Amino acid sequence: MQAHHEAVRRFEPPPGPPGSNNVGQKDILEEYTAHCCEVNGKIPEYIFGTLYKQSGGAFKEGTDFLEGLAHITAFRLENGQAKFTNKYMRTQEFADFMNKGERHWQGTAAAIEQPSRSSQILSAIKSLFGLNRKAIVPSKDIMYDAANPNVNVVVLNKGQVTAANTEADGTICVFDSDTLETKPSLKTMHPFQGKGMILTNAAHYFCEKGLGGYHAAVEMSWGMDFFQPRFKFTYTIFHGDEAPYKSVFRQEVASFKYSDRKTQPTDKRIAYQHTIARTQNYLVTILGSHRLDYDKLLKKDFSRGFFGLFPQVDHPVEFMVFKVENDGGVQLVDTLATNVKGMVWHMSNAFEDDDGRIVLDASMGSIAETEGGVDKSSLMRFNLDLQ
C-alpha cells in the first residue's frame, strides 16, 4: 500500500543540543489524516475495521531501538478501501521536541541523569511532607502530562475510548478513534489510601469484550513509625472496562522501616510482572526473577534506567493462579514455583487441557536458565497442576 500525498501536516523541529540528534531510525515529520491508499489486488468487502499500531515517531541516540516518542498509526479498511492516518500524541515531550528540538523523553531502558547527593536528600525531605508536587497547567496543545505513552493501544468503555499507554501509573493518553487527535487523558487505576503506584503491567494485559481487562500492579504506601518512615508494598489486581478500574485483589508483600530497606529477604522483594495470562476459568500473574531493589527505589536511583531497579536474583519464576468469578473478581488459588530463573517478556498464552491443568507458553528473556541449562532465549511451556 502507498498513501497518496494530498493534505498533510509537516513538521520542522529546530535542531537540538549537540549530541541529541538521532543516529538510528528516521524521525517521522509528516502526519496524514484518512489518506486513501493504493491497493495492490482487492480487499474483500467483508473485511472492515481499524488496525492501530503504537510505534515510535522520533528517536534519540542510544535508545532508538526501543524508546521512541509516542506516535500512533491506523489503517481503516472499509468497502474495499484502505485509509491511512498517523498522529503524534500531544504530550509535553512532543511539544518540547517540536518547539525546542529537545529529545528528553524517557523510558524503561534509559538511564536518567542523577542529581547531586544534597539535592537527593532535599528532595526526599520534601517528598515526606508532600512538597514535591507540581501543579499541572493544561493547555490546548498539551493534553497529556505523564510517562511517554509509547507501548500499546487499548480500547475501553465498550469501544468508546481508544488510548495509548505504558507501564506507568495507569494514566492513559486518550485519542479520537478516527482522527487520532489527542483528547484529555484518563487515570484508570486509583491507588489505595497510601497513593503510591510504582508500576503496572498495563502494557501487556488480557482484555475481554464488554468486561474489560485485568491489570497487575504494585502499590506502595508509607507512614511514620516513631521517628522514621515505614513502607508497605502490595501486589494489586485491577479489573474493569471504565475508569477508574476496580481493585479485586490485594496482597501485602513487605512492610519495613527505612533503615531496613537493604536487608529484606528475596521473597519479600517485589517481583517484576511484565505480562499476565488468561484461560477460560483462571488468571495467571507471572513473578519473574527480577526483584525490586528497595534502596534504589527509595533513593530514586535511575542511573541504570527503570529496569535497573529490578536486578536478577537467585529466585525462581513463580505463577500466582487466580480463579475468575462471574462478576470479574478473582480468588487466589495457589502460588506455584518453577525451577526456572529468568524474565517473562511481552508474550504469554495459556489454556486448560483435558486434565484440568493450565498450560502456559511464555517467551523468556536472555537470562533464562534451568538446572539442566537451556538456550539463553527461549519459548518455554509450563504445566501448572492445581491438584
C-alpha positions, 0 to 999 in steps of 0.5 A, a space after each residue: 500500500 502507498 498513501 497518496 500525498 494530498 493534505 498533510 501536516 509537516 513538521 520542522 523541529 529546530 535542531 537540538 543540543 549537540 549530541 541529541 540528534 538521532 543516529 538510528 531510525 528516521 524521525 517521522 515529520 509528516 502526519 496524514 489524516 484518512 489518506 486513501 491508499 493504493 491497493 495492490 489486488 482487492 480487499 474483500 468487502 467483508 473485511 472492515 475495521 481499524 488496525 492501530 499500531 503504537 510505534 515510535 515517531 522520533 528517536 534519540 541516540 542510544 535508545 532508538 531501538 526501543 524508546 521512541 516518542 509516542 506516535 500512533 498509526 491506523 489503517 481503516 479498511 472499509 468497502 474495499 478501501 484502505 485509509 491511512 492516518 498517523 498522529 503524534 500524541 500531544 504530550 509535553 515531550 512532543 511539544 518540547 521536541 517540536 518547539 525546542 528540538 529537545 529529545 528528553 523523553 524517557 523510558 524503561 531502558 534509559 538511564 536518567 541523569 542523577 542529581 547531586 547527593 544534597 539535592 537527593 536528600 532535599 528532595 526526599 525531605 520534601 517528598 515526606 511532607 508532600 512538597 514535591 508536587 507540581 501543579 499541572 497547567 493544561 493547555 490546548 496543545 498539551 493534553 497529556 502530562 505523564 510517562 511517554 505513552 509509547 507501548 500499546 493501544 487499548 480500547 475501553 468503555 465498550 469501544 468508546 475510548 481508544 488510548 495509548 499507554 505504558 507501564 506507568 501509573 495507569 494514566 492513559 493518553 486518550 485519542 479520537 478513534 478516527 482522527 487520532 487527535 489527542 483528547 484529555 487523558 484518563 487515570 484508570 487505576 486509583 491507588 489505595 489510601 497510601 497513593 503510591 503506584 510504582 508500576 503496572 503491567 498495563 502494557 501487556 494485559 488480557 482484555 475481554 469484550 464488554 468486561 474489560 481487562 485485568 491489570 497487575 500492579 504494585 502499590 506502595 504506601 508509607 507512614 511514620 513509625 516513631 521517628 522514621 518512615 515505614 513502607 508497605 508494598 502490595 501486589 494489586 489486581 485491577 479489573 474493569 472496562 471504565 475508569 477508574 478500574 476496580 481493585 479485586 485483589 490485594 496482597 501485602 508483600 513487605 512492610 519495613 522501616 527505612 533503615 531496613 530497606 537493604 536487608 529484606 529477604 528475596 521473597 519479600 522483594 517485589 517481583 517484576 510482572 511484565 505480562 499476565 495470562 488468561 484461560 477460560 476459568 483462571 488468571 495467571 500473574 507471572 513473578 519473574 526473577 527480577 526483584 525490586 531493589 528497595 534502596 534504589 527505589 527509595 533513593 530514586 536511583 535511575 542511573 541504570 534506567 527503570 529496569 535497573 531497579 529490578 536486578 536478577 536474583 537467585 529466585 525462581 519464576 513463580 505463577 500466582 493462579 487466580 480463579 475468575 468469578 462471574 462478576 470479574 473478581 478473582 480468588 487466589 488459588 495457589 502460588 506455584 514455583 518453577 525451577 526456572 530463573 529468568 524474565 517473562 517478556 511481552 508474550 504469554 498464552 495459556 489454556 486448560 487441557 483435558 486434565 484440568 491443568 493450565 498450560 502456559 507458553 511464555 517467551 523468556 528473556 536472555 537470562 533464562 536458565 534451568 538446572 539442566 541449562 537451556 538456550 539463553 532465549 527461549 519459548 518455554 511451556 509450563 504445566 501448572 497442576 492445581 491438584 
